[in-house]
C-alpha cells in the first residue's frame, strides 16, 4: 500500500485541482482526497484496531484509505449481507461497525508505515461467511500484476459499477486508479443494475462518463448488451471492459464484441487477492486468459492451483496459509493460457461417465436479461433440468440456440421456469442455490418445458 499513498501525495502536490473521484453531482479533487484521507486516518488512529466499513461512494473510498494509512484492519461490509451475516462478520472479526467518517484533530501525513490488513468475507455456498486475511504483500503484488497487464494512466477514466465491498472493486476501482492518477466515476445506477435487472442506468453512466475502463459482473454485461441492442449509445472511449466472477456464455461475449464493447474475461478469487488471470485486449471469443505477472498458476489433477505473493495470509482464526493454494476450481492450460471449467464440488456426473460443470450451462441461460439466476440440476433418472429464475418470458429461440452449441451430453433435457422470489433460491450474492433449485424443479415437474436440439448440421428454429 505504500505505493498507493506515495502516488496520492504526489497527485495532491502536482495536480491538486484535478478530479480524483466523482459520484453523481459530488466530486473530490486529488488535494481534497489527500486532506480527507489524512483527517479520517487521524480519527481511525484514535479508535479500535479493526473497523467494519459500512459506507458507500466517496465516503467509502476515504474511509478505506484512511483506515489503511492508520494501520488498521479493514473489514468491508457487503451491502447484500443480511443483518445476521453482518452481526456475524462484526463479531467474528472483532470489529467496530463504522457508518460515518471519523475525523481526528491533527491530520496524519501520507507516510504509510505499513501494517494495515483487510478481511474479505464472502457469502459462500453453505454455512457462515469466512474471512480471508490479506495484507500489504498481497495487495502490492496484485496491484503490480494489474499495472503491468492493464497499463492504466492519468488519461483513463474508471467507471465503478461493482459494490465497493467487493475486493475486486477495491483493487481495480480504488487503489489502481490512485496509483495511475486516473479519476474514478462511481455510478450508483450502474451498481444497482445487479439487483434491479435494469441496465439503462449502466449504459447511460458509461456513455456520460466517457469511461475508458470498467469491471463488470456477468449479469451487468448481459443487461448492457441488451441495452445496446435497443440502441443505447456505445462509448467510443472504452478500451477495456473486464468481466468476471462467473463464466460468461461465449455467444454473449461474441455479441458484446460485435457491438463494440472491448470485453475481456477475468478469473480470480479472494484467497489470491482477487484477479490472477485476464484475457488480453483484442483476444478472440472464448476463454483465453493469461496469468498475471508475479502469479504462479498450474493445473494439478484437473484443479487450478495458485502460488506466489498474492496468496492470502490465512483464513481468519485459522493457521497461516503456507505454500500453494488449491482453489477448488477446475481448469486447463492451453498455450500458456488458462481456461476455467467450474467448481470441483459442483460437478455433475452423468451415468455415461461424462462430467459436466454446471456453471457453463447456466451461463447460457444467464445471457438472457430476463433470467437473473439459473441452476443446472440432475434428477435420479439422469435427466438434466435447467432451472431458470425468470423475471419475464425468456427468449426461447436464443436460449435454444446457445444450448444447442453445448456438447450433446451437457445439453439440458428440460427447462423449469421458477419464481425468482422463491425463498432461498437466489443468494444475496445473486447466484442460485442449486439445492433449492433442485427442490423447486422437482415440485414443478408437470410444467417442465421439453428441450429438443437439431441433429448435427441442422439449424435451430
C-alpha positions as CSV (number, residue, x, y, z in Angstrom):
1,X,0.0,0.0,0.0
2,X,3.0,2.3,0.3
3,X,3.0,3.0,-3.4
4,X,-0.7,4.0,-3.3
5,X,-0.1,6.6,-0.6
6,X,3.0,7.9,-2.3
7,X,1.0,8.3,-5.5
8,X,-1.8,10.1,-3.7
9,X,0.6,12.5,-2.1
10,X,2.2,13.2,-5.5
11,X,-1.1,13.8,-7.2
12,X,-2.1,16.2,-4.5
13,X,1.1,18.2,-5.0
14,X,1.3,18.2,-8.8
15,X,-2.3,18.0,-9.9
16,X,-4.2,19.4,-6.8
17,X,-7.3,20.6,-8.7
18,X,-7.8,17.5,-11.0
19,X,-10.7,15.3,-10.2
20,X,-9.9,12.2,-8.3
21,X,-13.4,10.7,-7.7
22,X,-16.8,11.7,-8.9
23,X,-20.1,10.4,-7.6
24,X,-23.2,11.9,-9.2
25,X,-23.1,15.6,-8.5
26,X,-20.4,15.3,-5.9
27,X,-16.7,15.3,-6.8
28,X,-13.4,15.5,-4.9
29,X,-10.0,16.6,-6.2
30,X,-6.7,15.0,-5.5
31,X,-5.8,17.6,-2.9
32,X,-9.2,17.3,-1.3
33,X,-8.9,13.5,-1.3
34,X,-5.5,13.6,0.3
35,X,-6.7,16.0,3.0
36,X,-9.8,14.0,3.7
37,X,-7.8,10.7,4.0
38,X,-5.4,12.4,6.4
39,X,-8.2,13.6,8.6
40,X,-10.0,10.3,8.6
41,X,-6.8,8.5,9.3
42,X,-6.3,10.5,12.5
43,X,-9.8,9.5,13.5
44,X,-9.1,5.9,12.8
45,X,-5.8,6.0,14.7
46,X,-7.6,7.1,17.8
47,X,-10.1,4.2,17.5
48,X,-10.2,0.4,17.6
49,X,-7.7,-1.7,15.6
50,X,-10.3,-3.4,13.4
51,X,-13.1,-1.5,11.7
52,X,-16.1,-2.7,9.7
53,X,-16.8,-0.2,6.9
54,X,-20.4,0.2,6.0
55,X,-20.2,3.3,3.9
56,X,-20.5,3.9,0.2
57,X,-19.3,6.1,-2.6
58,X,-16.7,8.7,-2.0
59,X,-17.0,8.3,1.8
60,X,-16.1,4.6,1.4
61,X,-13.0,5.5,-0.6
62,X,-11.9,8.0,2.1
63,X,-12.6,5.5,4.9
64,X,-10.8,2.6,3.3
65,X,-7.7,4.7,2.5
66,X,-7.8,6.5,5.9
67,X,-8.1,3.2,7.9
68,X,-5.2,1.7,5.9
69,X,-3.0,4.8,6.5
70,X,-3.7,4.4,10.2
71,X,-2.5,0.7,10.0
72,X,-6.0,-0.6,10.9
73,X,-7.6,-3.9,9.8
74,X,-10.3,-3.1,7.3
75,X,-13.4,-5.2,7.1
76,X,-15.6,-4.1,4.2
77,X,-19.3,-4.9,4.9
78,X,-21.1,-6.1,1.8
79,X,-24.4,-4.3,1.2
80,X,-26.2,-7.5,0.3
81,X,-25.3,-9.3,3.6
82,X,-28.3,-9.9,5.8
83,X,-28.4,-8.4,9.3
84,X,-27.5,-11.8,10.7
85,X,-24.5,-12.1,8.4
86,X,-23.4,-8.6,9.3
87,X,-23.7,-9.3,13.0
88,X,-21.6,-12.5,12.5
89,X,-19.0,-10.6,10.5
90,X,-18.6,-7.9,13.1
91,X,-18.4,-10.4,16.0
92,X,-16.1,-12.8,14.1
93,X,-13.7,-10.0,13.1
94,X,-13.8,-8.3,16.4
95,X,-14.6,-5.1,14.6
96,X,-16.4,-1.8,15.3
97,X,-19.0,-1.0,12.7
98,X,-18.3,2.3,11.1
99,X,-21.1,4.1,9.3
100,X,-19.8,7.7,9.2
101,X,-16.3,9.1,8.6
102,X,-14.2,9.7,11.7
103,X,-12.0,12.8,11.9
104,X,-9.0,13.5,14.1
105,X,-7.8,16.8,15.4
106,X,-4.4,16.5,13.8
107,X,-4.4,15.1,10.2
108,X,-1.8,12.4,9.6
109,X,0.9,12.7,7.0
110,X,0.5,10.5,4.0
111,X,3.5,8.5,5.0
112,X,2.4,4.9,5.2
113,X,4.2,3.0,7.9
114,X,2.8,-0.4,6.9
115,X,0.8,-2.9,9.0
116,X,-2.7,-2.5,7.5
117,X,-4.7,-5.6,6.5
118,X,-8.1,-6.4,5.3
119,X,-10.6,-9.2,5.9
120,X,-12.8,-10.1,3.0
121,X,-15.9,-12.0,3.7
122,X,-17.7,-13.9,1.0
123,X,-21.2,-15.3,1.4
124,X,-20.1,-18.7,0.2
125,X,-22.3,-21.6,-0.8
126,X,-23.0,-23.1,2.6
127,X,-22.7,-22.1,6.2
128,X,-21.5,-18.8,7.6
129,X,-19.1,-16.5,5.7
130,X,-15.3,-17.0,6.2
131,X,-12.9,-14.1,6.4
132,X,-9.9,-14.0,4.1
133,X,-7.0,-12.1,5.6
134,X,-4.9,-10.0,3.1
135,X,-2.0,-7.7,3.9
136,X,0.5,-5.4,2.3
137,X,2.3,-8.2,0.4
138,X,-0.9,-9.5,-1.2
139,X,-2.2,-6.0,-2.2
140,X,1.1,-4.8,-3.5
141,X,1.7,-7.9,-5.6
142,X,-1.9,-7.8,-7.1
143,X,-1.5,-4.1,-8.0
144,X,1.9,-4.8,-9.7
145,X,0.4,-7.5,-11.8
146,X,-2.6,-5.4,-12.8
147,X,-0.5,-2.4,-13.6
148,X,1.6,-4.5,-16.0
149,X,-1.5,-6.1,-17.6
150,X,-3.8,-3.0,-17.9
151,X,-1.2,-0.2,-18.1
152,X,-3.6,2.4,-16.6
153,X,-2.6,6.1,-17.0
154,X,-3.9,9.5,-15.9
155,X,-5.9,9.8,-19.1
156,X,-8.0,6.8,-18.1
157,X,-11.5,7.1,-16.5
158,X,-12.5,4.2,-14.4
159,X,-16.3,3.5,-14.2
160,X,-17.1,1.9,-10.8
161,X,-20.3,-0.2,-11.0
162,X,-19.5,-3.1,-8.7
163,X,-20.2,-3.0,-4.9
164,X,-17.3,-1.3,-3.2
165,X,-17.2,-4.0,-0.5
166,X,-16.0,-6.5,-3.2
167,X,-12.3,-6.9,-3.1
168,X,-12.2,-6.7,-6.9
169,X,-13.6,-3.2,-6.8
170,X,-11.3,-2.1,-4.0
171,X,-8.3,-3.2,-6.0
172,X,-9.4,-2.1,-9.5
173,X,-11.7,0.8,-8.7
174,X,-9.8,2.5,-5.8
175,X,-6.2,1.5,-5.4
176,X,-5.3,1.1,-9.1
177,X,-6.8,4.4,-10.2
178,X,-4.9,6.2,-7.4
179,X,-1.7,4.6,-8.5
180,X,-2.3,5.7,-12.1
181,X,-3.6,9.1,-11.2
182,X,-6.8,8.3,-13.1
183,X,-10.3,9.6,-12.0
184,X,-12.9,7.1,-10.8
185,X,-16.5,7.7,-11.6
186,X,-18.8,5.9,-9.2
187,X,-22.2,5.1,-10.6
188,X,-24.9,4.1,-8.2
189,X,-27.3,3.4,-11.1
190,X,-24.7,1.1,-12.7
191,X,-24.2,-0.8,-9.5
192,X,-27.9,-1.0,-8.9
193,X,-28.3,-2.9,-12.2
194,X,-27.1,-6.0,-10.4
195,X,-30.2,-6.0,-8.2
196,X,-32.8,-4.3,-10.3
197,X,-32.2,-6.0,-13.6
198,X,-32.4,-2.7,-15.4
199,X,-29.4,-1.9,-17.5
200,X,-30.4,1.5,-18.6
201,X,-28.6,3.3,-15.8
202,X,-25.4,1.3,-16.5
203,X,-25.5,2.1,-20.3
204,X,-26.2,5.8,-19.6
205,X,-23.5,6.1,-17.0
206,X,-20.9,4.6,-19.3
207,X,-21.9,7.0,-22.1
208,X,-22.0,10.1,-19.9
209,X,-18.7,9.4,-18.1
210,X,-16.7,8.7,-21.3
211,X,-15.2,5.8,-19.3
212,X,-12.1,4.0,-20.7
213,X,-12.1,1.1,-18.3
214,X,-14.6,-0.7,-16.2
215,X,-15.1,-4.1,-14.5
216,X,-18.5,-5.9,-14.6
217,X,-20.2,-8.9,-13.2
218,X,-21.6,-11.2,-15.9
219,X,-25.2,-10.0,-15.1
220,X,-24.2,-6.5,-15.9
221,X,-22.7,-7.4,-19.2
222,X,-26.0,-9.2,-20.1
223,X,-28.0,-6.1,-19.3
224,X,-25.6,-3.7,-21.1
225,X,-25.7,-5.8,-24.3
226,X,-29.5,-5.8,-24.1
227,X,-29.5,-2.0,-24.0
228,X,-27.0,-1.8,-26.9
229,X,-29.4,-4.0,-28.9
230,X,-32.1,-1.4,-28.2
231,X,-30.0,1.4,-29.5
232,X,-28.2,2.7,-26.4
233,X,-25.1,4.8,-27.3
234,X,-21.8,3.0,-27.3
235,X,-19.0,4.9,-25.5
236,X,-16.2,5.2,-28.1
237,X,-13.8,6.0,-25.2
238,X,-13.8,2.4,-23.8
239,X,-10.6,0.5,-24.2
240,X,-11.1,-2.4,-21.8
241,X,-14.2,-3.9,-20.2
242,X,-13.3,-6.8,-17.8
243,X,-16.0,-9.3,-16.8
244,X,-15.5,-11.9,-14.1
245,X,-16.9,-13.7,-11.1
246,X,-18.6,-16.4,-13.1
247,X,-18.4,-18.0,-16.6
248,X,-19.8,-16.0,-19.4
249,X,-21.6,-17.6,-22.4
250,X,-19.3,-17.5,-25.5
251,X,-22.3,-16.2,-27.6
252,X,-22.7,-13.3,-25.2
253,X,-19.0,-12.4,-25.4
254,X,-19.1,-12.6,-29.2
255,X,-22.2,-10.4,-29.4
256,X,-20.7,-7.8,-26.9
257,X,-17.6,-7.6,-29.1
258,X,-19.6,-7.3,-32.3
259,X,-21.5,-4.4,-30.7
260,X,-18.2,-2.7,-30.0
261,X,-17.6,-3.5,-26.3
262,X,-13.9,-4.4,-25.8
263,X,-14.8,-7.2,-23.4
264,X,-12.2,-9.3,-21.7
265,X,-12.7,-12.1,-19.2
266,X,-11.0,-12.3,-15.8
267,X,-10.5,-15.0,-13.2
268,X,-9.7,-14.6,-9.6
269,X,-10.6,-15.4,-6.0
270,X,-10.3,-13.6,-2.7
271,X,-7.8,-16.2,-1.4
272,X,-5.4,-15.0,-4.1
273,X,-6.2,-11.2,-3.7
274,X,-8.8,-11.1,-6.5
275,X,-7.5,-11.2,-10.1
276,X,-5.0,-13.9,-11.1
277,X,-5.6,-14.0,-14.9
278,X,-7.1,-11.7,-17.6
279,X,-7.9,-12.0,-21.2
280,X,-5.6,-9.8,-23.3
281,X,-7.3,-6.9,-25.1
282,X,-8.4,-7.8,-28.6
283,X,-8.5,-11.6,-27.9
284,X,-11.0,-13.7,-29.9
285,X,-14.2,-15.0,-28.4
286,X,-13.8,-17.7,-25.8
287,X,-11.6,-18.0,-22.7
288,X,-8.0,-17.0,-23.4
289,X,-6.9,-15.7,-20.1
290,X,-3.2,-15.0,-19.4
291,X,-1.8,-15.4,-15.8
292,X,-0.7,-12.1,-14.3
293,X,2.9,-11.3,-13.8
294,X,4.1,-12.5,-10.4
295,X,1.4,-15.2,-10.0
296,X,2.3,-18.9,-10.3
297,X,-0.6,-21.0,-11.6
298,X,-0.8,-24.6,-12.7
299,X,-3.2,-27.5,-13.0
300,X,-2.9,-30.4,-10.7
301,X,-5.3,-33.4,-11.1
302,X,-7.6,-31.0,-13.1
303,X,-7.7,-28.4,-10.3
304,X,-6.3,-24.9,-10.5
305,X,-3.5,-24.2,-8.1
306,X,-2.2,-20.7,-7.3
307,X,1.1,-19.7,-5.6
308,X,3.0,-16.6,-5.1
309,X,2.8,-13.3,-3.1
310,X,-0.9,-12.8,-3.8
311,X,-2.0,-15.9,-1.8
312,X,-3.7,-14.9,1.4
313,X,-2.2,-14.8,4.8
314,X,-4.8,-17.1,6.2
315,X,-8.5,-17.5,6.9
316,X,-9.3,-15.5,10.0
317,X,-8.8,-17.5,13.2
318,X,-7.0,-20.3,11.3
319,X,-3.4,-21.3,10.8
320,X,-1.3,-19.2,8.4
321,X,-1.6,-20.3,4.8
322,X,1.8,-21.9,3.7
323,X,2.6,-22.8,0.2
324,X,0.3,-23.1,-2.8
325,X,-3.5,-22.6,-2.6
326,X,-5.8,-25.3,-4.2
327,X,-8.6,-23.2,-5.5
328,X,-11.3,-25.9,-5.9
329,X,-11.8,-24.6,-9.4
330,X,-11.3,-27.0,-12.4
331,X,-9.3,-25.7,-15.4
332,X,-6.9,-26.5,-18.2
333,X,-4.0,-24.7,-19.7
334,X,-3.7,-24.2,-23.5
335,X,-0.7,-22.5,-25.0
336,X,0.1,-20.8,-21.7
337,X,-3.5,-19.5,-21.2
338,X,-6.0,-20.7,-18.6
339,X,-9.5,-21.9,-19.2
340,X,-11.7,-22.2,-16.1
341,X,-14.2,-25.1,-16.3
342,X,-16.2,-24.8,-13.0
343,X,-16.1,-25.8,-9.3
344,X,-14.9,-29.2,-8.4
345,X,-17.6,-29.6,-5.8
346,X,-20.4,-28.7,-8.2
347,X,-19.6,-31.1,-11.0
348,X,-22.4,-33.3,-12.3
349,X,-21.5,-36.9,-13.1
350,X,-23.8,-38.5,-15.7
351,X,-24.5,-42.2,-16.0
352,X,-22.5,-42.1,-19.2
353,X,-19.4,-41.2,-17.1
354,X,-19.2,-37.7,-18.5
355,X,-18.6,-34.8,-16.1
356,X,-20.4,-31.5,-16.6
357,X,-19.5,-28.2,-15.0
358,X,-23.0,-26.7,-14.4
359,X,-21.6,-23.1,-14.4
360,X,-21.0,-23.2,-18.2
361,X,-24.5,-24.5,-18.9
362,X,-26.0,-21.9,-16.5
363,X,-24.1,-19.2,-18.3
364,X,-26.0,-19.8,-21.5
365,X,-29.3,-19.1,-19.6
366,X,-27.8,-16.0,-17.8
367,X,-27.1,-14.5,-21.2
368,X,-30.8,-13.7,-21.3
369,X,-31.6,-10.5,-19.4
370,X,-34.9,-12.0,-18.3
371,X,-33.0,-14.6,-16.2
372,X,-31.1,-13.2,-13.3
373,X,-30.2,-16.6,-11.8
374,X,-30.1,-20.2,-13.1
375,X,-29.1,-23.6,-11.9
376,X,-28.5,-26.9,-13.7
377,X,-29.6,-29.9,-11.6
378,X,-29.7,-33.7,-12.2
379,X,-32.6,-36.0,-11.5
380,X,-32.3,-39.5,-10.1
381,X,-33.2,-40.7,-13.7
382,X,-30.1,-38.8,-15.0
383,X,-32.1,-36.1,-16.7
384,X,-30.6,-32.6,-16.7
385,X,-33.0,-29.8,-15.7
386,X,-32.1,-26.2,-16.3
387,X,-33.9,-24.2,-13.6
388,X,-34.4,-20.6,-14.7
389,X,-35.4,-17.9,-12.2
390,X,-37.2,-15.7,-14.7
391,X,-38.5,-12.2,-14.4
392,X,-40.3,-12.4,-17.7
393,X,-40.7,-14.9,-20.6
394,X,-37.2,-15.9,-21.8
395,X,-36.2,-15.7,-25.4
396,X,-36.6,-19.4,-26.2
397,X,-35.1,-19.1,-29.7
398,X,-31.9,-17.5,-28.4
399,X,-31.7,-19.8,-25.4
400,X,-32.2,-22.9,-27.5
401,X,-29.5,-21.8,-30.0
402,X,-27.0,-21.2,-27.2
403,X,-27.8,-24.6,-25.5
404,X,-27.5,-26.4,-28.9
405,X,-23.9,-25.2,-29.1
406,X,-23.0,-27.2,-26.0
407,X,-21.7,-30.8,-26.3
408,X,-24.7,-33.2,-26.5
409,X,-24.0,-34.8,-23.1
410,X,-24.3,-31.3,-21.4
411,X,-27.5,-30.1,-23.0
412,X,-30.4,-29.9,-20.6
413,X,-33.4,-32.2,-21.2
414,X,-36.0,-29.8,-19.7
415,X,-36.3,-26.2,-18.7
416,X,-38.1,-25.4,-15.4
417,X,-39.1,-21.7,-15.1
418,X,-39.5,-20.7,-11.4
419,X,-40.3,-17.6,-9.4
420,X,-37.1,-15.7,-8.5
421,X,-38.8,-14.7,-5.3
422,X,-38.8,-18.3,-4.0
423,X,-37.3,-18.3,-0.5
424,X,-33.6,-19.2,-0.6
425,X,-33.4,-19.6,-4.3
426,X,-31.2,-16.5,-5.0
427,X,-28.5,-15.8,-2.6
428,X,-27.5,-12.3,-1.6
429,X,-24.6,-12.5,-4.0
430,X,-27.0,-13.1,-6.9
431,X,-26.2,-16.7,-7.6
432,X,-28.7,-19.5,-7.4
433,X,-28.7,-22.1,-4.6
434,X,-28.7,-25.4,-6.6
435,X,-30.2,-27.4,-3.7
436,X,-33.2,-25.0,-3.5
437,X,-33.4,-25.0,-7.3
438,X,-33.5,-28.8,-7.4
439,X,-36.4,-28.9,-4.9
440,X,-38.3,-26.3,-6.9
441,X,-37.7,-28.2,-10.1
442,X,-39.0,-31.4,-8.6
443,X,-42.2,-29.7,-7.4
444,X,-42.7,-28.1,-10.8
445,X,-42.1,-31.3,-12.8
446,X,-45.6,-31.2,-14.5
447,X,-44.7,-27.8,-16.1
448,X,-41.3,-28.6,-17.4
449,X,-40.6,-27.5,-20.9
450,X,-39.0,-30.2,-23.0
451,X,-36.0,-29.1,-24.9
452,X,-35.1,-30.5,-28.3
453,X,-32.0,-29.9,-30.3
454,X,-31.3,-30.2,-34.0
455,X,-29.2,-33.0,-35.5
456,X,-25.7,-32.1,-36.4
457,X,-25.7,-29.6,-39.2
458,X,-29.3,-28.5,-38.9
459,X,-30.3,-25.0,-38.0
460,X,-32.1,-24.1,-34.8
461,X,-35.6,-22.9,-35.5
